[in-house]
Amino acid sequence: MTIVGVLPELEVLKLRLRSNKCKIWETNDGEFTKLKFLLIELSSLVEWNIERDHFPSFHHLILR
């Protein structure tokens, strides 16, 4: 996800149908700085580790 996370203009991210096969997702400083919307649907994700200042522009999260 680091490759996607550093895209400078990424505002919307939709992860569907097990597009992320990792069980644990850890974000790093400088990733997803403009992300506003995140959809995680039918994922094998079990744990999501983020810091308080990650996703500074975040507004909307949908987990299905």
PQR file with spaces between the fields and no chain letter, atoms N, CA, C, O and H, PARSE charges and radii, in Angstrom:
ATOM       1  N    MET     1       0.811   -1.209    0.000 -0.4000 1.5000
ATOM       2  CA   MET     1       0.000    0.000    0.000 -0.0000 2.0000
ATOM       3  C    MET     1       0.845    1.260    0.000  0.5500 1.7000
ATOM       4  O    MET     1       0.328    2.346   -0.264 -0.5500 1.4000
ATOM       5  N    THR     2       2.129    1.142    0.289 -0.4000 1.5000
ATOM       6  CA   THR     2       2.990    2.318    0.312 -0.0000 2.0000
ATOM       7  C    THR     2       3.026    2.992   -1.047  0.5500 1.7000
ATOM       8  O    THR     2       3.042    4.221   -1.117 -0.5500 1.4000
ATOM       9  H    THR     2       2.549    0.260    0.504  0.4000 1.0000
ATOM      10  N    ILE     3       3.039    2.226   -2.124 -0.4000 1.5000
ATOM      11  CA   ILE     3       3.060    2.800   -3.474 -0.0000 2.0000
ATOM      12  C    ILE     3       1.810    3.642   -3.702  0.5500 1.7000
ATOM      13  O    ILE     3       1.899    4.741   -4.249 -0.5500 1.4000
ATOM      14  H    ILE     3       3.026    1.228   -2.067  0.4000 1.0000
ATOM      15  N    VAL     4       0.672    3.153   -3.298 -0.4000 1.5000
ATOM      16  CA   VAL     4      -0.585    3.891   -3.444 -0.0000 2.0000
ATOM      17  C    VAL     4      -0.611    5.074   -2.477  0.5500 1.7000
ATOM      18  O    VAL     4      -1.069    6.160   -2.835 -0.5500 1.4000
ATOM      19  H    VAL     4       0.600    2.261   -2.853  0.4000 1.0000
ATOM      20  N    GLY     5      -0.132    4.872   -1.280 -0.4000 1.5000
ATOM      21  CA   GLY     5      -0.191    5.893   -0.238 -0.0000 2.0000
ATOM      22  C    GLY     5       0.564    7.164   -0.536  0.5500 1.7000
ATOM      23  O    GLY     5       0.224    8.221   -0.004 -0.5500 1.4000
ATOM      24  H    GLY     5       0.240    3.990   -0.990  0.4000 1.0000
ATOM      25  N    VAL     6       1.582    7.090   -1.376 -0.4000 1.5000
ATOM      26  CA   VAL     6       2.363    8.289   -1.670 -0.0000 2.0000
ATOM      27  C    VAL     6       1.899    9.012   -2.935  0.5500 1.7000
ATOM      28  O    VAL     6       2.530    9.986   -3.347 -0.5500 1.4000
ATOM      29  H    VAL     6       1.858    6.232   -1.809  0.4000 1.0000
ATOM      30  N    LEU     7       0.814    8.559   -3.556 -0.4000 1.5000
ATOM      31  CA   LEU     7       0.278    9.293   -4.700 -0.0000 2.0000
ATOM      32  C    LEU     7      -0.162   10.671   -4.224  0.5500 1.7000
ATOM      33  O    LEU     7      -0.999   10.763   -3.326 -0.5500 1.4000
ATOM      34  H    LEU     7       0.302    7.768   -3.221  0.4000 1.0000
ATOM      35  N    PRO     8       0.372   11.738   -4.792 -0.5600 1.5000
ATOM      36  CA   PRO     8       0.180   13.077   -4.227  0.2800 2.0000
ATOM      37  C    PRO     8      -1.242   13.623   -4.278  0.5500 1.7000
ATOM      38  O    PRO     8      -1.590   14.468   -3.454 -0.5500 1.4000
ATOM      39  N    GLU     9      -2.069   13.179   -5.204 -0.4000 1.5000
ATOM      40  CA   GLU     9      -3.410   13.736   -5.343 -0.0000 2.0000
ATOM      41  C    GLU     9      -4.513   12.738   -5.002  0.5500 1.7000
ATOM      42  O    GLU     9      -5.675   12.990   -5.322 -0.5500 1.4000
ATOM      43  H    GLU     9      -1.787   12.492   -5.874  0.4000 1.0000
ATOM      44  N    LEU    10      -4.191   11.619   -4.369 -0.4000 1.5000
ATOM      45  CA   LEU    10      -5.177   10.580   -4.052 -0.0000 2.0000
ATOM      46  C    LEU    10      -6.153   11.074   -2.988  0.5500 1.7000
ATOM      47  O    LEU    10      -5.755   11.359   -1.858 -0.5500 1.4000
ATOM      48  H    LEU    10      -3.248   11.414   -4.109  0.4000 1.0000
ATOM      49  N    GLU    11      -7.433   11.174   -3.352 -0.4000 1.5000
ATOM      50  CA   GLU    11      -8.466   11.620   -2.421 -0.0000 2.0000
ATOM      51  C    GLU    11      -9.485   10.534   -2.110  0.5500 1.7000
ATOM      52  O    GLU    11     -10.116   10.567   -1.053 -0.5500 1.4000
ATOM      53  H    GLU    11      -7.756   10.942   -4.269  0.4000 1.0000
ATOM      54  N    VAL    12      -9.658    9.567   -3.015 -0.4000 1.5000
ATOM      55  CA   VAL    12     -10.643    8.506   -2.840 -0.0000 2.0000
ATOM      56  C    VAL    12      -9.956    7.170   -3.075  0.5500 1.7000
ATOM      57  O    VAL    12      -9.263    6.985   -4.075 -0.5500 1.4000
ATOM      58  H    VAL    12      -9.145    9.540   -3.873  0.4000 1.0000
ATOM      59  N    LEU    13     -10.155    6.236   -2.142 -0.4000 1.5000
ATOM      60  CA   LEU    13      -9.583    4.901   -2.283 -0.0000 2.0000
ATOM      61  C    LEU    13     -10.660    3.884   -1.946  0.5500 1.7000
ATOM      62  O    LEU    13     -11.255    3.928   -0.869 -0.5500 1.4000
ATOM      63  H    LEU    13     -10.719    6.386   -1.330  0.4000 1.0000
ATOM      64  N    LYS    14     -10.908    2.957   -2.887 -0.4000 1.5000
ATOM      65  CA   LYS    14     -11.895    1.896   -2.688 -0.0000 2.0000
ATOM      66  C    LYS    14     -11.187    0.559   -2.810  0.5500 1.7000
ATOM      67  O    LYS    14     -10.682    0.203   -3.875 -0.5500 1.4000
ATOM      68  H    LYS    14     -10.424    2.921   -3.762  0.4000 1.0000
ATOM      69  N    LEU    15     -11.156   -0.171   -1.716 -0.4000 1.5000
ATOM      70  CA   LEU    15     -10.544   -1.494   -1.691 -0.0000 2.0000
ATOM      71  C    LEU    15     -11.684   -2.507   -1.644  0.5500 1.7000
ATOM      72  O    LEU    15     -12.400   -2.613   -0.648 -0.5500 1.4000
ATOM      73  H    LEU    15     -11.566    0.118   -0.851  0.4000 1.0000
ATOM      74  N    ARG    16     -11.838   -3.252   -2.744 -0.4000 1.5000
ATOM      75  CA   ARG    16     -12.965   -4.184   -2.860 -0.0000 2.0000
ATOM      76  C    ARG    16     -12.486   -5.580   -3.214  0.5500 1.7000
ATOM      77  O    ARG    16     -11.428   -5.769   -3.813 -0.5500 1.4000
ATOM      78  H    ARG    16     -11.256   -3.166   -3.553  0.4000 1.0000
ATOM      79  N    LEU    17     -13.286   -6.534   -2.832 -0.4000 1.5000
ATOM      80  CA   LEU    17     -13.090   -7.936   -3.211 -0.0000 2.0000
ATOM      81  C    LEU    17     -11.682   -8.437   -2.969  0.5500 1.7000
ATOM      82  O    LEU    17     -11.031   -8.980   -3.862 -0.5500 1.4000
ATOM      83  H    LEU    17     -14.146   -6.380   -2.345  0.4000 1.0000
ATOM      84  N    ARG    18     -11.226   -8.242   -1.744 -0.4000 1.5000
ATOM      85  CA   ARG    18      -9.921   -8.730   -1.303 -0.0000 2.0000
ATOM      86  C    ARG    18      -8.763   -8.158   -2.122  0.5500 1.7000
ATOM      87  O    ARG    18      -7.776   -8.848   -2.379 -0.5500 1.4000
ATOM      88  H    ARG    18     -11.755   -7.801   -1.019  0.4000 1.0000
ATOM      89  N    SER    19      -8.888   -6.904   -2.525 -0.4000 1.5000
ATOM      90  CA   SER    19      -7.828   -6.249   -3.296 -0.0000 2.0000
ATOM      91  C    SER    19      -6.559   -6.069   -2.469  0.5500 1.7000
ATOM      92  O    SER    19      -5.465   -5.958   -3.022 -0.5500 1.4000
ATOM      93  H    SER    19      -9.689   -6.343   -2.316  0.4000 1.0000
ATOM      94  N    ASN    20      -6.703   -6.041   -1.166 -0.4000 1.5000
ATOM      95  CA   ASN    20      -5.552   -5.983   -0.271 -0.0000 2.0000
ATOM      96  C    ASN    20      -5.505   -7.316    0.473  0.5500 1.7000
ATOM      97  O    ASN    20      -6.320   -7.544    1.367 -0.5500 1.4000
ATOM      98  H    ASN    20      -7.592   -6.131   -0.717  0.4000 1.0000
ATOM      99  N    LYS    21      -4.582   -8.187    0.129 -0.4000 1.5000
ATOM     100  CA   LYS    21      -4.536   -9.534    0.696 -0.0000 2.0000
ATOM     101  C    LYS    21      -3.840   -9.598    2.052  0.5500 1.7000
ATOM     102  O    LYS    21      -3.779  -10.665    2.664 -0.5500 1.4000
ATOM     103  H    LYS    21      -3.920   -8.002   -0.597  0.4000 1.0000
ATOM     104  N    CYS    22      -3.324   -8.490    2.520 -0.4000 1.5000
ATOM     105  CA   CYS    22      -2.633   -8.453    3.809 -0.0000 2.0000
ATOM     106  C    CYS    22      -3.641   -8.530    4.949  0.5500 1.7000
ATOM     107  O    CYS    22      -4.757   -8.022    4.834 -0.5500 1.4000
ATOM     108  H    CYS    22      -3.373   -7.624    2.022  0.4000 1.0000
ATOM     109  N    LYS    23      -3.255   -9.153    6.025 -0.4000 1.5000
ATOM     110  CA   LYS    23      -4.088   -9.224    7.230 -0.0000 2.0000
ATOM     111  C    LYS    23      -3.883   -7.991    8.107  0.5500 1.7000
ATOM     112  O    LYS    23      -4.786   -7.588    8.840 -0.5500 1.4000
ATOM     113  H    LYS    23      -2.349   -9.565    6.118  0.4000 1.0000
ATOM     114  N    ILE    24      -2.689   -7.393    8.028 -0.4000 1.5000
ATOM     115  CA   ILE    24      -2.351   -6.221    8.836 -0.0000 2.0000
ATOM     116  C    ILE    24      -1.936   -5.080    7.908  0.5500 1.7000
ATOM     117  O    ILE    24      -1.129   -5.272    6.999 -0.5500 1.4000
ATOM     118  H    ILE    24      -1.956   -7.720    7.432  0.4000 1.0000
ATOM     119  N    TRP    25      -2.492   -3.899    8.145 -0.4000 1.5000
ATOM     120  CA   TRP    25      -2.139   -2.718    7.353 -0.0000 2.0000
ATOM     121  C    TRP    25      -1.584   -1.676    8.311  0.5500 1.7000
ATOM     122  O    TRP    25      -2.269   -1.241    9.237 -0.5500 1.4000
ATOM     123  H    TRP    25      -3.147   -3.744    8.884  0.4000 1.0000
ATOM     124  N    GLU    26      -0.353   -1.287    8.084 -0.4000 1.5000
ATOM     125  CA   GLU    26       0.286   -0.244    8.883 -0.0000 2.0000
ATOM     126  C    GLU    26       0.666    0.907    7.954  0.5500 1.7000
ATOM     127  O    GLU    26       1.361    0.706    6.959 -0.5500 1.4000
ATOM     128  H    GLU    26       0.204   -1.641    7.332  0.4000 1.0000
ATOM     129  N    THR    27       0.211    2.100    8.280 -0.4000 1.5000
ATOM     130  CA   THR    27       0.535    3.261    7.464 -0.0000 2.0000
ATOM     131  C    THR    27       1.774    3.955    8.017  0.5500 1.7000
ATOM     132  O    THR    27       2.130    3.795    9.185 -0.5500 1.4000
ATOM     133  H    THR    27      -0.354    2.264    9.089  0.4000 1.0000
ATOM     134  N    ASN    28       2.418    4.726    7.154 -0.4000 1.5000
ATOM     135  CA   ASN    28       3.643    5.438    7.523 -0.0000 2.0000
ATOM     136  C    ASN    28       3.446    6.942    7.385  0.5500 1.7000
ATOM     137  O    ASN    28       2.515    7.391    6.716 -0.5500 1.4000
ATOM     138  H    ASN    28       2.129    4.857    6.206  0.4000 1.0000
ATOM     139  N    ASP    29       4.308    7.708    8.009 -0.4000 1.5000
ATOM     140  CA   ASP    29       4.279    9.165    7.861 -0.0000 2.0000
ATOM     141  C    ASP    29       4.395    9.536    6.398  0.5500 1.7000
ATOM     142  O    ASP    29       5.177    8.933    5.662 -0.5500 1.4000
ATOM     143  H    ASP    29       5.064    7.343    8.552  0.4000 1.0000
ATOM     144  N    GLY    30       3.621   10.527    5.967 -0.4000 1.5000
ATOM     145  CA   GLY    30       3.699   11.024    4.602 -0.0000 2.0000
ATOM     146  C    GLY    30       2.831   10.270    3.608  0.5500 1.7000
ATOM     147  O    GLY    30       2.811   10.616    2.427 -0.5500 1.4000
ATOM     148  H    GLY    30       2.986   11.017    6.565  0.4000 1.0000
ATOM     149  N    GLU    31       2.115    9.249    4.058 -0.4000 1.5000
ATOM     150  CA   GLU    31       1.214    8.512    3.166 -0.0000 2.0000
ATOM     151  C    GLU    31      -0.210    9.026    3.319  0.5500 1.7000
ATOM     152  O    GLU    31      -0.606    9.468    4.398 -0.5500 1.4000
ATOM     153  H    GLU    31       2.132    8.968    5.018  0.4000 1.0000
ATOM     154  N    PHE    32      -0.971    8.965    2.248 -0.4000 1.5000
ATOM     155  CA   PHE    32      -2.401    9.296    2.246 -0.0000 2.0000
ATOM     156  C    PHE    32      -2.677   10.695    2.789  0.5500 1.7000
ATOM     157  O    PHE    32      -3.640   10.893    3.530 -0.5500 1.4000
ATOM     158  H    PHE    32      -0.650    8.606    1.372  0.4000 1.0000
ATOM     159  N    THR    33      -1.857   11.646    2.435 -0.4000 1.5000
ATOM     160  CA   THR    33      -1.984   12.995    2.991 -0.0000 2.0000
ATOM     161  C    THR    33      -3.232   13.739    2.513  0.5500 1.7000
ATOM     162  O    THR    33      -3.706   14.638    3.209 -0.5500 1.4000
ATOM     163  H    THR    33      -1.074   11.486    1.833  0.4000 1.0000
ATOM     164  N    LYS    34      -3.774   13.390    1.350 -0.4000 1.5000
ATOM     165  CA   LYS    34      -4.970   14.071    0.849 -0.0000 2.0000
ATOM     166  C    LYS    34      -6.197   13.165    0.795  0.5500 1.7000
ATOM     167  O    LYS    34      -7.241   13.573    0.286 -0.5500 1.4000
ATOM     168  H    LYS    34      -3.390   12.661    0.785  0.4000 1.0000
ATOM     169  N    LEU    35      -6.086   11.944    1.313 -0.4000 1.5000
ATOM     170  CA   LEU    35      -7.198   11.001    1.252 -0.0000 2.0000
ATOM     171  C    LEU    35      -8.371   11.507    2.085  0.5500 1.7000
ATOM     172  O    LEU    35      -8.219   11.843    3.259 -0.5500 1.4000
ATOM     173  H    LEU    35      -5.238   11.613    1.727  0.4000 1.0000
ATOM     174  N    LYS    36      -9.548   11.554    1.451 -0.4000 1.5000
ATOM     175  CA   LYS    36     -10.757   12.026    2.117 -0.0000 2.0000
ATOM     176  C    LYS    36     -11.764   10.903    2.337  0.5500 1.7000
ATOM     177  O    LYS    36     -12.535   10.931    3.296 -0.5500 1.4000
ATOM     178  H    LYS    36      -9.671   11.281    0.497  0.4000 1.0000
ATOM     179  N    PHE    37     -11.754    9.908    1.437 -0.4000 1.5000
ATOM     180  CA   PHE    37     -12.763    8.847    1.470 -0.0000 2.0000
ATOM     181  C    PHE    37     -12.077    7.490    1.332  0.5500 1.7000
ATOM     182  O    PHE    37     -11.224    7.306    0.463 -0.5500 1.4000
ATOM     183  H    PHE    37     -11.127    9.885    0.658  0.4000 1.0000
ATOM     184  N    LEU    38     -12.448    6.550    2.184 -0.4000 1.5000
ATOM     185  CA   LEU    38     -11.894    5.201    2.129 -0.0000 2.0000
ATOM     186  C    LEU    38     -13.015    4.190    2.290  0.5500 1.7000
ATOM     187  O    LEU    38     -13.783    4.240    3.251 -0.5500 1.4000
ATOM     188  H    LEU    38     -13.140    6.700    2.890  0.4000 1.0000
ATOM     189  N    LEU    39     -13.098    3.271    1.334 -0.4000 1.5000
ATOM     190  CA   LEU    39     -14.045    2.162    1.394 -0.0000 2.0000
ATOM     191  C    LEU    39     -13.232    0.879    1.463  0.5500 1.7000
ATOM     192  O    LEU    39     -12.363    0.644    0.624 -0.5500 1.4000
ATOM     193  H    LEU    39     -12.475    3.231    0.554  0.4000 1.0000
ATOM     194  N    ILE    40     -13.513    0.051    2.459 -0.4000 1.5000
ATOM     195  CA   ILE    40     -12.896   -1.268    2.564 -0.0000 2.0000
ATOM     196  C    ILE    40     -14.048   -2.267    2.577  0.5500 1.7000
ATOM     197  O    ILE    40     -14.857   -2.288    3.506 -0.5500 1.4000
ATOM     198  H    ILE    40     -14.220    0.242    3.140  0.4000 1.0000
ATOM     199  N    GLU    41     -14.113   -3.100    1.528 -0.4000 1.5000
ATOM     200  CA   GLU    41     -15.252   -4.005    1.346 -0.0000 2.0000
ATOM     201  C    GLU    41     -14.754   -5.403    1.008  0.5500 1.7000
ATOM     202  O    GLU    41     -13.895   -5.561    0.140 -0.5500 1.4000
ATOM     203  H    GLU    41     -13.457   -3.084    0.774  0.4000 1.0000
ATOM     204  N    LEU    42     -15.278   -6.406    1.675 -0.4000 1.5000
ATOM     205  CA   LEU    42     -14.902   -7.802    1.462 -0.0000 2.0000
ATOM     206  C    LEU    42     -13.395   -7.989    1.554  0.5500 1.7000
ATOM     207  O    LEU    42     -12.774   -8.577    0.669 -0.5500 1.4000
ATOM     208  H    LEU    42     -15.976   -6.278    2.380  0.4000 1.0000
ATOM     209  N    SER    43     -12.831   -7.492    2.610 -0.4000 1.5000
ATOM     210  CA   SER    43     -11.392   -7.516    2.804 -0.0000 2.0000
ATOM     211  C    SER    43     -10.993   -8.599    3.804  0.5500 1.7000
ATOM     212  O    SER    43     -11.782   -8.985    4.667 -0.5500 1.4000
ATOM     213  H    SER    43     -13.336   -7.014    3.329  0.4000 1.0000
ATOM     214  N    SER    44      -9.770   -9.079    3.677 -0.4000 1.5000
ATOM     215  CA   SER    44      -9.228  -10.028    4.651 -0.0000 2.0000
ATOM     216  C    SER    44      -8.476   -9.283    5.769  0.5500 1.7000
ATOM     217  O    SER    44      -7.805   -9.903    6.594 -0.5500 1.4000
ATOM     218  H    SER    44      -9.129   -8.766    2.977  0.4000 1.0000
ATOM     219  N    LEU    45      -8.597   -7.972    5.784 -0.4000 1.5000
ATOM     220  CA   LEU    45      -7.919   -7.140    6.775 -0.0000 2.0000
ATOM     221  C    LEU    45      -8.437   -7.445    8.182  0.5500 1.7000
ATOM     222  O    LEU    45      -9.645   -7.471    8.415 -0.5500 1.4000
ATOM     223  H    LEU    45      -9.143   -7.468    5.114  0.4000 1.0000
ATOM     224  N    VAL    46      -7.517   -7.674    9.111 -0.4000 1.5000
ATOM     225  CA   VAL    46      -7.864   -7.984   10.494 -0.0000 2.0000
ATOM     226  C    VAL    46      -7.441   -6.855   11.427  0.5500 1.7000
ATOM     227  O    VAL    46      -8.115   -6.583   12.420 -0.5500 1.4000
ATOM     228  H    VAL    46      -6.535   -7.653    8.922  0.4000 1.0000
ATOM     229  N    GLU    47      -6.331   -6.200   11.111 -0.4000 1.5000
ATOM     230  CA   GLU    47      -5.781   -5.165   11.983 -0.0000 2.0000
ATOM     231  C    GLU    47      -5.315   -3.983   11.139  0.5500 1.7000
ATOM     232  O    GLU    47      -4.673   -4.164   10.104 -0.5500 1.4000
ATOM     233  H    GLU    47      -5.784   -6.421   10.304  0.4000 1.0000
ATOM     234  N    TRP    48      -5.643   -2.772   11.590 -0.4000 1.5000
ATOM     235  CA   TRP    48      -5.256   -1.547   10.884 -0.0000 2.0000
ATOM     236  C    TRP    48      -4.572   -0.654   11.902  0.5500 1.7000
ATOM     237  O    TRP    48      -5.212   -0.180   12.841 -0.5500 1.4000
ATOM     238  H    TRP    48      -6.164   -2.625   12.430  0.4000 1.0000
ATOM     239  N    ASN    49      -3.290   -0.422   11.729 -0.4000 1.5000
ATOM     240  CA   ASN    49      -2.496    0.383   12.658 -0.0000 2.0000
ATOM     241  C    ASN    49      -2.161    1.729   12.033  0.5500 1.7000
ATOM     242  O    ASN    49      -1.475    1.791   11.012 -0.5500 1.4000
ATOM     243  H    ASN    49      -2.771   -0.807   10.966  0.4000 1.0000
ATOM     244  N    ILE    50      -2.641    2.802   12.643 -0.4000 1.5000
ATOM     245  CA   ILE    50      -2.346    4.148   12.152 -0.0000 2.0000
ATOM     246  C    ILE    50      -1.966    5.030   13.339  0.5500 1.7000
ATOM     247  O    ILE    50      -2.262    4.719   14.492 -0.5500 1.4000
ATOM     248  H    ILE    50      -3.198    2.752   13.472  0.4000 1.0000
ATOM     249  N    GLU    51      -1.318    6.113   13.026 -0.4000 1.5000
ATOM     250  CA   GLU    51      -0.982    7.111   14.037 -0.0000 2.0000
ATOM     251  C    GLU    51      -2.019    8.226   13.984  0.5500 1.7000
ATOM     252  O    GLU    51      -2.751    8.357   13.003 -0.5500 1.4000
ATOM     253  H    GLU    51      -1.078    6.366   12.089  0.4000 1.0000
ATOM     254  N    ARG    52      -2.073    8.998   15.006 -0.4000 1.5000
ATOM     255  CA   ARG    52      -3.060   10.075   15.121 -0.0000 2.0000
ATOM     256  C    ARG    52      -2.980   11.087   13.972  0.5500 1.7000
ATOM     257  O    ARG    52      -4.007   11.602   13.530 -0.5500 1.4000
ATOM     258  H    ARG    52      -1.478    8.892   15.802  0.4000 1.0000
ATOM     259  N    ASP    53      -1.769   11.374   13.488 -0.4000 1.5000
ATOM     260  CA   ASP    53      -1.607   12.389   12.445 -0.0000 2.0000
ATOM     261  C    ASP    53      -1.612   11.820   11.028  0.5500 1.7000
ATOM     262  O    ASP    53      -1.447   12.572   10.068 -0.5500 1.4000
ATOM     263  H    ASP    53      -0.935   10.956   13.847  0.4000 1.0000
ATOM     264  N    HIS    54      -1.796   10.517   10.877 -0.4000 1.5000
ATOM     265  CA   HIS    54      -1.945    9.953    9.539 -0.0000 2.0000
ATOM     266  C    HIS    54      -3.346   10.298    9.026  0.5500 1.7000
ATOM     267  O    HIS    54      -4.258   10.493    9.829 -0.5500 1.4000
ATOM     268  H    HIS    54      -1.930    9.906   11.656  0.4000 1.0000
ATOM     269  N    PHE    55      -3.528   10.373    7.741 -0.4000 1.5000
ATOM     270  CA   PHE    55      -4.805   10.719    7.109 -0.0000 2.0000
ATOM     271  C    PHE    55      -5.318   12.073    7.582  0.5500 1.7000
ATOM     272  O    PHE    55      -6.435   12.149    8.094 -0.5500 1.4000
ATOM     273  H    PHE    55      -2.786   10.214    7.089  0.4000 1.0000
ATOM     274  N    PRO    56      -4.543   13.146    7.428 -0.5600 1.5000
ATOM     275  CA   PRO    56      -4.948   14.460    7.944  0.2800 2.0000
ATOM     276  C    PRO    56      -6.178   15.062    7.265  0.5500 1.7000
ATOM     277  O    PRO    56      -6.823   15.933    7.848 -0.5500 1.4000
ATOM     278  N    SER    57      -6.519   14.627    6.058 -0.4000 1.5000
ATOM     279  CA   SER    57      -7.670   15.179    5.332 -0.0000 2.0000
ATOM     280  C    SER    57      -8.878   14.256    5.363  0.5500 1.7000
ATOM     281  O    SER    57      -9.869   14.514    4.680 -0.5500 1.4000
ATOM     282  H    SER    57      -5.995   13.919    5.584  0.4000 1.0000
ATOM     283  N    PHE    58      -8.812   13.203    6.132 -0.4000 1.5000
ATOM     284  CA   PHE    58      -9.812   12.137    6.150 -0.0000 2.0000
ATOM     285  C    PHE    58     -11.170   12.628    6.637  0.5500 1.7000
ATOM     286  O    PHE    58     -11.260   13.338    7.638 -0.5500 1.4000
ATOM     287  H    PHE    58      -8.007   12.994    6.688  0.4000 1.0000
ATOM     288  N    HIS    59     -12.252   12.235    5.903 -0.4000 1.5000
ATOM     289  CA   HIS    59     -13.603   12.643    6.270 -0.0000 2.0000
ATOM     290  C    HIS    59     -14.559   11.466    6.386  0.5500 1.7000
ATOM     291  O    HIS    59     -15.469   11.500    7.214 -0.5500 1.4000
ATOM     292  H    HIS    59     -12.179   11.658    5.089  0.4000 1.0000
ATOM     293  N    HIS    60     -14.375   10.420    5.574 -0.4000 1.5000
ATOM     294  CA   HIS    60     -15.400    9.398    5.471 -0.0000 2.0000
ATOM     295  C    HIS    60     -14.781    8.013    5.358  0.5500 1.7000
ATOM     296  O    HIS    60     -13.867    7.804    4.560 -0.5500 1.4000
ATOM     297  H    HIS    60     -13.635   10.392    4.901  0.4000 1.0000
ATOM     298  N    LEU    61     -15.273    7.063    6.152 -0.4000 1.5000
ATOM     299  CA   LEU    61     -14.804    5.683    6.148 -0.0000 2.0000
ATOM     300  C    LEU    61     -16.023    4.756    6.079  0.5500 1.7000
ATOM     301  O    LEU    61     -16.992    4.914    6.822 -0.5500 1.4000
ATOM     302  H    LEU    61     -16.015    7.232    6.800  0.4000 1.0000
ATOM     303  N    ILE    62     -15.942    3.788    5.163 -0.4000 1.5000
ATOM     304  CA   ILE    62     -16.968    2.755    5.080 -0.0000 2.0000
ATOM     305  C    ILE    62     -16.284    1.403    5.154  0.5500 1.7000
ATOM     306  O    ILE    62     -15.392    1.100    4.361 -0.5500 1.4000
ATOM     307  H    ILE    62     -15.155    3.660    4.559  0.4000 1.0000
ATOM     308  N    LEU    63     -16.714    0.586    6.123 -0.4000 1.5000
ATOM     309  CA   LEU    63     -16.222   -0.781    6.281 -0.0000 2.0000
ATOM     310  C    LEU    63     -17.385   -1.736    6.038  0.5500 1.7000
ATOM     311  O    LEU    63     -18.422   -1.641    6.694 -0.5500 1.4000
ATOM     312  H    LEU    63     -17.438    0.832    6.767  0.4000 1.0000
ATOM     313  N    ARG    64     -17.208   -2.648    5.100 -0.4000 1.5000
ATOM     314  CA   ARG    64     -18.264   -3.643    4.821 -0.0000 2.0000
ATOM     315  C    ARG    64     -17.658   -5.016    4.804  0.5500 1.7000
ATOM     316  O    ARG    64     -18.366   -6.000    4.589 -0.5500 1.4000
ATOM     317  H    ARG    64     -16.365   -2.725    4.567  0.4000 1.0000
